[in-house]
Amino acid sequence: MPTPLVLPRLSWGAVGRPTALLAHGLGSDAALMWRLGTALADAGWSAVAVDLRGHGDAPRALDYTLAAYGADLGATRPDDGGPWDAVIGHSLGGAAVTIAAAEDAAWTRRLVLIDPAILLADRDRETVRASQEQAFADPTVEAVRAEHPDWHPVDVELKARATRRASRWAIEQTSAQNTTWDVRPEAAALSVPTHIIGADPTVFSIFTGALAAEVLQNPVVTMSVVSDAGHSPHRDRPDATVAELLAALA
């Protein structure tokens, strides 16, 4: 297992409540989990989001394998050192928390994965690469707003900022160092209750079809889909995504 990095944190909600960890996707940062963090705090949780390695204020490194991302998250614990009551991961974050939970069944009591990058086929890898190149080519609020006119202004602002704060080299290496992007064995090994909030495949989803059917063979895994939402349901359809998240944690 790679040597873990200490990841910077943002927090929502008072201490002494059930604890939830939020892990963002490629090219994002902890602040972009604000909608889920505030919803969890309002529902009585203490939520913590982290910047993944190479993103935001997190340390830079040479290793950007999925195993390294997973090791960082697996070493991230609540202040009391116990297990998380819930861990929520989007896209890359979903893959990384799957690795961490499969490695240590006592790390969290449950998982919620949002359109997780469990397996990236060549088509999906090319879509992700093109999206990241577009973001770095014009990391402005205006460009993000033009690409996502329905997003909340805070999401637009924070997405532009996240791109400027991320290491472009780290983003590129995340693709280059994971020539085989496949955490299906770890998903099959999950032993904690796991709910997947999927994107709408008629819009765009990286977790659908045969892949979803395969992962759902694990009896601890369930799934729902947010209609009319693309790969980032918490930004495309935040109210519906929050409702799915809270239902999964009820």
Backbone bond lengths (Angstrom), bond angles and torsions (degrees), N, CA, C in turn:
res aa  C-N    CA-C-N  psi(-1)  N-CA   C-N-CA  omega(-1)  CA-C   N-CA-C  phi
1 M - - - 1.464 - - 1.530 108.62 -
2 P 1.337 118.62 133.46 1.465 120.56 178.55 1.523 112.49 -61.68
3 T 1.329 115.53 155.79 1.462 120.56 177.27 1.526 109.26 -68.64
4 P 1.325 117.92 124.86 1.467 119.19 -175.90 1.523 112.60 -76.77
5 L 1.325 114.80 152.09 1.461 123.04 173.11 1.528 108.78 -98.56
6 V 1.325 115.64 155.68 1.467 121.18 173.93 1.525 107.42 -88.15
7 L 1.320 116.67 121.04 1.456 122.50 -173.72 1.529 111.37 -97.51
8 P 1.337 117.37 135.80 1.475 120.30 177.04 1.525 110.96 -68.20
9 R 1.320 115.43 152.76 1.458 120.98 -172.33 1.527 112.28 -125.22
10 L 1.332 114.34 150.59 1.465 123.68 164.54 1.520 107.22 -121.72
11 S 1.332 116.94 146.27 1.461 119.79 -174.56 1.518 111.92 -130.20
12 W 1.335 114.72 147.02 1.463 123.28 172.21 1.522 107.46 -131.67
13 G 1.328 117.29 139.23 1.453 120.57 176.50 1.512 112.81 92.40
14 A 1.323 115.05 156.17 1.460 121.81 -176.94 1.523 111.03 -75.71
15 V 1.317 115.59 157.69 1.464 120.77 175.51 1.525 108.85 -72.84
16 G 1.325 116.53 165.95 1.444 121.26 179.02 1.512 114.35 82.49
17 R 1.320 117.22 8.72 1.456 122.46 178.02 1.523 109.66 -107.66
18 P 1.332 118.34 171.70 1.465 119.23 169.83 1.531 110.41 -55.47
19 T 1.318 116.66 142.74 1.455 121.42 -171.86 1.523 111.67 -107.27
20 A 1.332 115.71 138.78 1.458 121.37 177.85 1.524 109.12 -131.42
21 L 1.320 116.21 138.10 1.462 123.21 176.50 1.514 108.53 -107.17
22 L 1.339 116.43 135.41 1.461 122.78 -179.55 1.530 109.22 -116.45
23 A 1.335 116.80 128.22 1.463 122.17 179.54 1.524 109.20 -121.87
24 H 1.316 116.51 122.10 1.464 122.66 -174.31 1.531 112.09 -81.57
25 G 1.315 115.06 177.78 1.454 121.63 179.49 1.522 113.01 -96.19
26 L 1.330 115.63 179.97 1.458 122.59 -177.68 1.527 110.73 -60.72
27 G 1.337 115.91 130.06 1.457 121.16 177.33 1.511 114.41 81.89
28 S 1.320 118.07 2.69 1.466 121.94 178.84 1.531 109.50 -105.58
29 D 1.311 117.43 -162.23 1.457 121.16 175.67 1.527 109.23 -159.05
30 A 1.323 115.63 178.57 1.460 120.53 -175.95 1.520 112.11 -58.92
31 A 1.334 116.42 -40.31 1.463 119.74 -176.00 1.523 112.21 -60.53
32 L 1.329 117.24 -29.59 1.461 120.76 -178.90 1.525 113.15 -71.71
33 M 1.323 117.34 -5.25 1.467 120.99 174.01 1.527 110.91 -92.26
34 W 1.321 116.89 16.34 1.461 122.15 -173.09 1.529 113.36 -59.21
35 R 1.337 117.29 -38.44 1.463 119.09 -176.72 1.535 110.50 -65.75
36 L 1.330 116.50 -40.71 1.460 120.07 178.04 1.521 110.79 -72.35
37 G 1.333 116.99 -38.81 1.459 120.59 179.26 1.517 112.23 -62.15
38 T 1.324 117.32 -44.92 1.466 120.04 -179.19 1.531 110.56 -69.24
39 A 1.332 116.97 -37.88 1.470 119.51 178.72 1.524 111.04 -64.57
40 L 1.324 116.78 -40.61 1.461 119.95 178.08 1.523 110.87 -65.05
41 A 1.337 116.38 -42.90 1.467 119.53 178.82 1.521 110.71 -61.21
42 D 1.328 116.84 -42.58 1.463 120.56 178.78 1.531 111.70 -64.00
43 A 1.342 115.74 -26.79 1.469 120.12 -179.19 1.524 112.52 -91.66
44 G 1.347 117.07 8.05 1.460 119.54 174.41 1.521 115.61 97.10
45 W 1.331 116.48 14.56 1.449 120.91 179.07 1.531 110.85 -101.65
46 S 1.324 115.28 162.51 1.459 122.99 165.64 1.521 106.75 -107.86
47 A 1.333 116.90 112.43 1.466 121.51 -174.10 1.522 110.68 -108.23
48 V 1.315 115.20 138.79 1.463 122.75 179.11 1.522 108.00 -127.61
49 A 1.329 117.47 125.70 1.463 122.14 173.14 1.517 108.74 -111.56
50 V 1.323 116.09 144.42 1.468 120.98 -179.45 1.521 110.08 -119.59
51 D 1.341 115.28 151.19 1.461 121.42 166.22 1.525 107.68 -81.35
52 L 1.325 117.65 124.07 1.457 120.83 175.67 1.534 110.59 -70.99
53 R 1.327 116.76 158.10 1.461 120.81 -179.03 1.537 110.75 -51.61
54 G 1.330 115.69 137.07 1.451 121.10 -179.38 1.516 114.77 81.01
55 H 1.313 117.45 -3.70 1.458 122.90 -177.98 1.529 109.67 -117.60
56 G 1.329 116.23 150.77 1.458 120.63 174.85 1.508 112.22 52.24
57 D 1.337 116.30 -130.28 1.460 122.00 -179.69 1.524 112.90 -94.02
58 A 1.322 117.94 6.79 1.461 120.43 -178.15 1.525 110.68 -68.59
59 P 1.338 116.97 154.50 1.467 119.73 176.48 1.524 111.14 -58.57
60 R 1.328 114.82 149.48 1.459 121.71 171.60 1.527 108.18 -89.36
61 A 1.314 117.05 157.39 1.455 121.61 -175.76 1.524 108.81 -152.84
62 L 1.322 115.57 179.48 1.461 121.04 174.69 1.525 111.89 -97.73
63 D 1.327 116.58 -23.73 1.451 122.69 -174.73 1.524 110.23 -97.73
64 Y 1.331 115.89 116.00 1.463 120.75 176.18 1.533 111.16 -124.30
65 T 1.329 114.92 34.19 1.462 119.37 173.13 1.521 109.66 -73.36
66 L 1.315 115.94 159.43 1.455 119.93 175.40 1.520 110.89 -60.12
67 A 1.336 116.41 -34.80 1.463 119.81 178.45 1.521 111.20 -61.44
68 A 1.342 117.42 -37.10 1.463 120.86 179.30 1.520 111.06 -68.60
69 Y 1.324 116.69 -44.12 1.468 119.54 175.65 1.537 110.34 -58.88
70 G 1.331 116.60 -41.98 1.453 120.35 179.76 1.514 112.98 -65.72
71 A 1.351 115.99 -38.66 1.460 120.01 179.62 1.527 110.97 -63.57
72 D 1.334 116.98 -41.80 1.470 120.36 178.37 1.519 111.16 -58.60
73 L 1.322 115.80 -46.27 1.461 119.43 -177.52 1.516 111.56 -70.96
74 G 1.318 117.03 -37.46 1.451 119.78 178.05 1.518 113.11 -63.13
75 A 1.342 116.06 -27.21 1.467 120.87 178.24 1.523 112.24 -87.43
76 T 1.331 117.03 -5.82 1.459 122.21 179.25 1.527 108.77 -88.24
77 R 1.320 116.53 120.49 1.467 121.81 -173.95 1.526 110.57 -129.00
78 P 1.321 117.16 159.73 1.468 119.59 169.82 1.525 110.04 -60.49
79 D 1.313 116.02 163.39 1.469 120.47 -177.09 1.518 112.57 -58.89
80 D 1.341 117.65 -28.87 1.468 119.13 -178.77 1.528 112.39 -84.70
81 G 1.352 116.56 -0.43 1.449 120.45 176.90 1.507 115.57 81.14
82 G 1.320 117.49 -3.90 1.464 120.91 -178.87 1.512 111.78 -83.24
83 P 1.324 116.40 -168.15 1.465 119.80 178.52 1.526 111.59 -76.81
84 W 1.319 116.08 155.07 1.457 120.77 169.00 1.528 108.51 -70.87
85 D 1.310 116.50 145.71 1.457 119.56 173.27 1.529 110.41 -75.03
86 A 1.317 116.04 -29.30 1.465 120.54 175.60 1.523 108.57 -156.19
87 V 1.317 115.51 148.37 1.456 122.33 173.31 1.519 107.75 -128.54
88 I 1.330 116.16 131.25 1.458 122.70 -178.07 1.516 108.25 -120.40
89 G 1.330 117.60 126.34 1.451 121.18 -179.00 1.515 112.00 -131.99
90 H 1.332 116.54 135.98 1.463 122.32 178.67 1.520 110.34 -108.06
91 S 1.324 117.26 131.71 1.468 123.17 171.15 1.530 111.48 55.98
92 L 1.352 117.92 -116.13 1.467 120.67 174.58 1.519 110.48 -55.08
93 G 1.332 117.29 -43.42 1.459 120.57 177.79 1.513 111.92 -59.85
94 G 1.343 116.79 -34.22 1.458 120.49 177.33 1.517 111.95 -66.08
95 A 1.328 116.51 -40.25 1.462 120.00 176.73 1.518 110.78 -65.63
96 A 1.334 116.12 -43.73 1.465 120.49 -176.09 1.529 111.85 -66.76
97 V 1.332 117.65 -40.84 1.471 118.30 179.77 1.526 111.06 -72.35
98 T 1.328 117.19 -26.96 1.464 120.06 173.56 1.520 109.99 -63.21
99 I 1.326 117.13 -43.78 1.467 121.45 177.13 1.522 110.24 -60.91
100 A 1.331 117.12 -46.67 1.469 121.00 -177.88 1.524 111.24 -62.95
101 A 1.334 117.03 -42.74 1.465 120.11 -178.07 1.525 112.08 -70.95
102 A 1.331 116.89 -32.90 1.462 119.72 177.17 1.520 110.92 -70.99
103 E 1.333 116.41 -33.58 1.463 121.14 179.98 1.523 111.48 -71.08
104 D 1.337 117.19 -35.91 1.473 121.44 -176.66 1.521 108.85 -139.13
105 A 1.322 116.23 102.21 1.465 121.00 -176.96 1.517 112.78 -65.55
106 A 1.350 117.52 -16.11 1.469 120.90 -179.68 1.528 112.47 -94.79
107 W 1.323 117.80 4.36 1.472 120.99 -176.80 1.529 111.86 -70.58
108 T 1.339 116.98 -38.44 1.455 121.20 179.36 1.526 109.55 -143.86
109 R 1.328 115.11 153.68 1.463 119.67 179.01 1.520 112.47 -84.36
110 R 1.343 117.06 -21.49 1.454 120.64 176.55 1.515 110.45 -160.73
111 L 1.321 115.15 160.76 1.462 122.17 179.26 1.521 110.29 -124.29
112 V 1.330 115.40 145.56 1.458 121.67 165.93 1.520 106.54 -128.50
113 L 1.320 117.05 123.22 1.461 122.99 -177.96 1.524 109.06 -112.94
114 I 1.328 116.91 127.48 1.458 122.20 -177.75 1.523 108.89 -106.01
115 D 1.334 116.17 113.09 1.467 123.73 -174.04 1.536 110.45 34.16
116 P 1.329 116.69 62.24 1.463 120.35 -170.27 1.520 113.26 -72.46
117 A 1.329 115.56 146.55 1.464 121.76 179.00 1.526 109.37 -85.70
118 I 1.320 116.16 65.87 1.462 121.68 -178.68 1.527 110.35 -71.63
119 L 1.310 116.69 -38.84 1.467 122.82 178.39 1.519 107.56 -144.97
120 L 1.330 116.46 129.46 1.460 120.11 175.80 1.521 109.04 -113.49
121 A 1.306 116.37 112.02 1.456 121.96 172.67 1.529 108.57 -75.75
122 D 1.330 116.42 169.09 1.465 120.76 -176.82 1.521 111.49 -57.07
123 R 1.339 117.29 -39.43 1.470 120.23 -179.71 1.514 110.85 -62.33
124 D 1.333 116.33 -44.43 1.460 120.13 -179.64 1.525 111.21 -68.07
125 R 1.327 116.92 -38.19 1.471 120.07 179.05 1.524 110.14 -62.09
126 E 1.317 117.31 -40.44 1.458 120.97 179.84 1.528 110.44 -67.99
127 T 1.328 117.16 -38.43 1.465 120.42 177.42 1.520 110.70 -63.15
128 V 1.335 116.68 -44.46 1.465 121.09 178.80 1.521 110.58 -63.44
129 R 1.333 116.90 -45.09 1.466 120.48 -179.00 1.526 110.83 -60.78
130 A 1.323 116.47 -45.72 1.462 120.13 -179.59 1.521 111.16 -64.15
131 S 1.321 117.18 -39.01 1.463 120.95 179.09 1.521 111.14 -63.52
132 Q 1.330 116.93 -43.06 1.465 120.12 179.92 1.524 111.34 -67.61
133 E 1.318 117.36 -40.16 1.469 119.98 177.63 1.521 110.87 -62.09
134 Q 1.319 116.51 -40.83 1.462 120.75 178.29 1.526 110.56 -63.11
135 A 1.340 116.27 -42.11 1.462 119.82 -179.25 1.520 111.30 -63.21
136 F 1.322 117.87 -44.28 1.459 120.48 -178.48 1.530 112.26 -72.62
137 A 1.330 117.00 -26.32 1.462 120.00 179.33 1.522 111.61 -66.45
138 D 1.343 116.86 -31.28 1.463 120.43 -179.23 1.526 109.10 -148.58
139 P 1.338 117.03 79.41 1.467 120.38 -175.96 1.523 112.80 -85.51
140 T 1.317 115.92 54.94 1.456 120.72 -177.99 1.519 110.66 -112.26
141 V 1.321 115.19 158.79 1.462 121.01 175.92 1.523 109.84 -59.00
142 E 1.322 116.96 -40.45 1.465 120.57 -177.73 1.529 111.23 -62.34
143 A 1.329 116.67 -40.66 1.463 120.04 -179.48 1.520 111.17 -68.49
144 V 1.323 117.42 -40.98 1.458 120.37 178.80 1.525 110.20 -66.06
145 R 1.320 116.80 -41.61 1.471 120.15 179.72 1.522 110.96 -63.66
146 A 1.326 117.13 -38.37 1.462 120.32 178.67 1.526 111.21 -66.24
147 E 1.335 116.63 -36.63 1.461 121.27 -179.78 1.523 111.71 -75.77
148 H 1.333 116.55 -32.76 1.466 121.20 -175.20 1.538 109.69 -133.35
149 P 1.310 117.84 70.81 1.472 120.34 -175.09 1.521 114.16 -65.44
150 D 1.329 118.69 -18.50 1.463 121.26 -178.50 1.518 113.24 -91.73
151 W 1.319 118.49 -5.42 1.457 120.58 -179.28 1.526 111.22 -70.24
152 H 1.323 115.32 151.64 1.456 120.92 173.13 1.532 109.23 -61.07
153 P 1.347 118.72 143.61 1.469 120.08 179.76 1.527 113.93 -54.26
154 V 1.338 117.44 -32.38 1.462 119.55 178.71 1.532 110.43 -67.30
155 D 1.326 117.76 -40.12 1.459 120.46 176.61 1.527 111.12 -63.04
156 V 1.315 116.21 -41.07 1.464 120.03 178.77 1.524 110.00 -61.66
157 E 1.307 116.14 -49.21 1.467 121.38 179.81 1.523 111.66 -59.49
158 L 1.336 116.21 -47.29 1.460 119.91 -174.85 1.524 112.32 -73.32
159 K 1.335 118.04 -31.81 1.465 119.65 177.52 1.523 110.33 -65.87
160 A 1.328 117.11 -42.31 1.465 119.89 176.88 1.524 110.69 -62.30
161 R 1.311 116.62 -42.66 1.465 120.56 179.24 1.520 111.34 -65.73
162 A 1.332 117.33 -40.16 1.459 120.63 -178.95 1.526 111.47 -61.55
163 T 1.316 116.71 -40.09 1.464 119.69 178.56 1.524 110.55 -63.50
164 R 1.321 116.71 -42.51 1.472 119.65 179.86 1.526 111.47 -66.90
165 R 1.321 118.26 -28.62 1.464 121.63 -176.92 1.526 112.72 -87.75
166 A 1.314 117.72 -17.98 1.462 120.49 -177.58 1.526 110.86 -79.36
167 S 1.316 115.58 153.81 1.465 121.08 172.41 1.527 108.36 -81.41
168 R 1.329 116.16 118.53 1.462 118.56 178.28 1.527 110.35 -61.89
169 W 1.329 116.40 -37.12 1.459 120.05 178.82 1.526 110.67 -62.58
170 A 1.334 116.28 -40.70 1.462 119.82 179.15 1.523 110.97 -63.19
171 I 1.315 116.85 -41.39 1.459 120.35 179.47 1.526 110.20 -63.50
172 E 1.338 116.21 -44.98 1.461 120.24 179.15 1.523 111.44 -63.81
173 Q 1.338 116.34 -39.60 1.458 120.26 -178.64 1.535 111.79 -70.65
174 T 1.311 116.91 -27.55 1.463 119.20 177.29 1.521 110.30 -61.07
175 S 1.305 116.90 -34.67 1.461 120.23 174.35 1.522 111.14 -78.62
176 A 1.347 116.21 -46.38 1.464 120.20 -174.05 1.525 112.69 -65.24
177 Q 1.323 117.45 -35.53 1.457 120.81 -176.17 1.527 113.86 -86.18
178 N 1.311 116.44 -5.98 1.468 120.51 178.78 1.526 108.75 -120.25
179 T 1.320 115.06 64.90 1.464 119.45 -177.79 1.529 111.03 -62.44
180 T 1.322 116.45 -30.53 1.464 121.37 168.49 1.524 107.16 -111.15
181 W 1.315 115.54 109.88 1.477 121.00 -178.12 1.519 107.23 -104.72
182 D 1.326 116.53 95.09 1.452 119.95 -171.90 1.521 109.78 -154.86
183 V 1.322 117.12 107.45 1.464 120.82 176.16 1.530 110.74 -114.25
184 R 1.333 115.96 28.42 1.464 119.54 175.90 1.530 112.73 -60.27
185 P 1.351 118.99 -38.54 1.471 117.25 177.27 1.525 112.59 -60.66
186 E 1.334 116.75 -38.93 1.460 120.09 178.17 1.528 110.53 -68.20
187 A 1.325 117.89 -39.30 1.464 120.37 177.45 1.527 110.84 -63.21
188 A 1.320 117.03 -37.67 1.455 120.77 178.40 1.521 111.94 -68.04
189 A 1.352 116.10 -25.16 1.463 120.67 -177.75 1.523 113.05 -89.25
190 L 1.315 118.92 -4.57 1.461 120.74 -178.74 1.520 110.59 -59.91
191 S 1.340 115.32 137.96 1.464 119.99 -179.90 1.520 112.80 -123.20
192 V 1.344 117.49 -1.33 1.460 120.72 177.54 1.524 108.72 -100.99
193 P 1.340 118.44 153.08 1.468 119.87 177.71 1.523 110.51 -55.23
194 T 1.316 115.56 128.47 1.465 122.18 -174.39 1.519 109.28 -132.24
195 H 1.331 116.17 126.44 1.467 120.04 176.06 1.519 108.88 -118.57
196 I 1.315 115.56 133.10 1.462 121.55 178.79 1.517 108.96 -105.62
197 I 1.332 115.34 125.12 1.462 121.89 173.79 1.525 106.29 -98.48
198 G 1.316 115.63 105.47 1.454 120.05 -174.92 1.515 112.72 -89.52
199 A 1.339 114.79 154.80 1.450 121.12 170.70 1.523 109.27 -82.00
200 D 1.306 115.89 164.47 1.462 121.76 -179.30 1.528 108.73 -78.68
201 P 1.331 119.03 117.11 1.459 119.77 -178.02 1.519 113.88 -63.79
202 T 1.338 118.29 -18.96 1.462 119.50 176.31 1.520 111.59 -75.95
203 V 1.340 116.45 -14.64 1.469 121.18 173.72 1.525 108.06 -98.12
204 F 1.331 117.84 -71.91 1.463 123.88 169.32 1.520 108.69 -175.61
205 S 1.316 115.62 127.74 1.446 121.49 177.76 1.517 109.32 -142.23
206 I 1.354 116.38 143.27 1.457 119.99 174.06 1.523 111.09 -102.04
207 F 1.341 117.26 0.77 1.459 121.47 178.19 1.509 108.17 -129.44
208 T 1.325 115.99 92.77 1.455 120.77 -175.22 1.517 109.12 -159.68
209 G 1.314 117.31 177.75 1.449 122.35 171.93 1.513 114.40 59.50
210 A 1.338 115.13 -136.73 1.466 121.29 -176.15 1.519 111.98 -62.52
211 L 1.335 117.26 -34.69 1.465 120.14 178.29 1.519 110.51 -62.01
212 A 1.316 117.08 -49.37 1.460 120.46 179.49 1.527 110.74 -60.42
213 A 1.317 116.53 -43.11 1.468 119.98 -179.83 1.520 110.98 -61.20
214 E 1.327 116.56 -39.73 1.464 120.00 179.41 1.521 111.67 -65.77
215 V 1.332 117.40 -47.42 1.461 120.69 -178.02 1.526 110.71 -65.03
216 L 1.329 116.85 -35.17 1.463 121.26 -179.00 1.528 113.10 -71.55
217 Q 1.305 117.50 -4.92 1.463 119.32 173.21 1.520 111.23 -68.60
218 N 1.333 117.80 -22.87 1.462 120.79 173.15 1.531 107.36 -69.66
219 P 1.317 118.77 121.91 1.471 120.19 -173.14 1.520 114.54 -66.98
220 V 1.336 119.69 -14.24 1.464 120.26 179.07 1.524 111.51 -85.21
221 V 1.343 117.50 -5.99 1.459 121.72 -173.67 1.525 110.68 -102.41
222 T 1.344 115.78 131.45 1.458 122.41 172.76 1.524 108.48 -125.95
223 M 1.327 116.33 169.90 1.464 119.11 -176.01 1.521 111.61 -151.29
224 S 1.328 114.96 145.95 1.452 122.88 168.53 1.526 107.56 -135.84
225 V 1.315 117.31 165.06 1.462 122.58 -177.33 1.521 109.39 -126.75
226 V 1.314 116.62 135.27 1.463 121.97 176.08 1.527 108.07 -90.99
227 S 1.307 116.76 112.44 1.461 121.46 -177.70 1.532 111.02 -64.17
228 D 1.317 115.19 144.54 1.469 123.47 175.66 1.518 112.96 64.47
229 A 1.330 117.75 19.51 1.462 121.51 179.36 1.512 109.74 -114.21
230 G 1.334 115.96 137.90 1.451 120.99 174.09 1.516 111.22 -86.14
231 H 1.324 115.92 -153.50 1.457 122.16 -170.53 1.528 113.67 -62.42
232 S 1.314 118.27 -20.85 1.471 121.97 178.33 1.530 109.30 -115.68
233 P 1.321 117.99 74.93 1.477 119.81 -175.89 1.516 113.55 -58.52
234 H 1.350 117.46 -32.69 1.463 120.18 -178.13 1.518 112.09 -69.79
235 R 1.322 117.04 -12.88 1.461 120.12 173.39 1.530 111.60 -106.69
236 D 1.338 117.21 -34.34 1.465 120.39 179.99 1.528 112.23 -74.10
237 R 1.341 116.32 -45.64 1.468 122.04 -179.06 1.526 107.86 -136.45
238 P 1.341 116.89 72.14 1.467 120.14 -171.36 1.523 114.34 -62.87
239 D 1.326 118.73 -40.76 1.463 119.63 -176.75 1.528 110.61 -64.74
240 A 1.318 117.06 -44.13 1.460 120.44 179.53 1.528 110.60 -66.29
241 T 1.320 116.94 -37.37 1.468 120.29 -179.96 1.520 110.74 -68.18
242 V 1.318 117.33 -43.22 1.473 120.59 176.90 1.524 110.25 -60.22
243 A 1.329 116.79 -41.87 1.463 119.32 179.29 1.530 110.82 -61.73
244 E 1.330 117.42 -41.04 1.468 120.84 177.83 1.528 110.86 -65.71
245 L 1.331 116.70 -39.65 1.466 120.71 -179.85 1.523 110.45 -64.11
246 L 1.323 117.31 -49.26 1.461 120.21 -178.03 1.519 111.61 -65.59
247 A 1.328 116.84 -34.60 1.465 119.29 176.33 1.524 110.76 -64.96
248 A 1.332 116.26 -39.40 1.463 120.39 179.96 1.517 111.73 -66.98
249 L 1.342 116.84 -28.28 1.466 120.65 -178.01 1.517 112.92 -94.04
250 A 1.323 117.61 -6.35 1.474 120.89 -175.28 1.519 110.56 -65.20
